[in-house]
């Protein structure tokens, strides 16, 4: 009689995996509810914010930038770009500065990383900024460590 | 090659190698943009180049998995693949989707979530192809001999298809989007792909070392148990800072530390099988890739993953070049090496060709392993400097990036050698050669126990 037979190994694998899968599914369900009730402001998730997210996706911004630390690492973190631009102190100025920055790309400066011009309308720019503003209010366990993102 | 339908694998491996070249060329291009950022910046901006780099990688690895399945399932199940025609239809759909996606990306036709940029029609094509594949291989396995290898392989392949379905769900709430985005990304590469990896490695060990199936099977179940026990809750290391509850910091730290275990077990498994071998298989190159796979996966996925997985550390390193360093060696070690091992093993049979040109093949292993490791080291140093300047000192992102130039220059050099290594590999496995430089059979076969 072997201590650790093949069928024992197989049963441990199937049984154990099922248990861990159920725990994982349960915890993600709980995390889903936590996102809806604790970490994000669902009432502020306006059609403009959602539209801003779609613009963010349409131009694949995430393949240069990161948002909450995820994405490419070629360009700055944008999860807190609203805060970095002083949006909490002076929302009007931050909005104008962000819109102007996006509209004025690419800089064409030699040796600088270039962001394409996405030809966004004023409405689209506003929605995109609304999205950044909404994201900056997500409760992220105090990440990033500082404004630099 | 015992079964005619194993030949399907040749088509899949060829398609995979085509996309492998595209992947490394796009990677080299992206590395060049880091060094010379104005290069074709309006025609092919960085985001498009990177999209091609990552997508080509994922699709060629999947093509490799499919090819490996079509090669090994007939031998394991002791029967022909259920339908050869369906297998080729599946390949045509995947190739059409891959080519369509790449051409589309160049013309800015894409969706916008990382790694899931494929337009909806391509996503649906992938699902249809996956269903055809699963039907085809499941029918084959059900009608034939059932082994631990096919059990685990099929479970992994079914998991790939099921978790890909979450790619269709894209809610407006970014936090919820991210929670389920990781269902595809993490559960694939740190979950079900590991099942495929362990099953293919087990098959290779069985064939290359001649060790008892009973022994191999036991190892296989132990490895995949460790993989899923650690990997499922290990998803927690992605749930630290994206608006998810604080308990993930502890769960993620503990379980993702344990994620080193399946990779370490694969090192022990492959090396002990070789030590206990009862057969001296002439394909040394395939053995080199198999052992290299286990070792580099352990370092890339295991050690480099652990380096930044504890939440207290990840708070500072999250989303820096440290992540990029880990990702490169992990993907190369675990999945690129696995596919190249299987291709190296199967090609001589598929082409009915001896010699194997295995000296050149082994050179390509060392060129690729060396250059991807060097790339990983440069990105690790870049990431550590970045973490300190940006996350600890609070310097602005671009200011910090300017100071990393030297590392990016070295990474570009490493990238050039990766492209060279990929070409050498393809020449070694696909181009006929008159005679082997050094005969693999020169060594005296070991006596049986």
Interface residues (C-beta under 8 A of the other chain):
Chain A: X4 X5 X6 X9 X10 X12 X13 X16 X17 X20 X21 X23 X24 X27 X28 X30 X31 X32 X34 X35 X36 X38 X39 X40 X42 X45 X49 X50 X53 X54 X56 X57 X58 X59 X60 X61 X62 X63 X64 X66 X67 X68 X69 X70 X71 X72 X73 X74 X75 X76 X77 X106 X108 X110 X111 X112 X113 X114 X115 X116 X134 X135 X138 X139 X140 X141 X143 X144 X145 X146 X147 X148 X149
Chain B: X33 X34 X37 X38 X41 X42 X45 X46 X47 X48 X50 X51 X110 X111 X112 X113 X114 X117 X148 X151 X170 X172 X173 X174 X175 X176 X178 X179 X183 X214 X217 X218 X221 X222 X224 X225 X228 X229 X232 X233 X235 X238 X239 X240 X241 X242 X243 X244 X245 X246 X247 X248 X249 X251 X315 X316 X318 X319 X320 X321 X323 X324 X390 X391 X392 X394 X395 X396 X397 X398 X400 X401
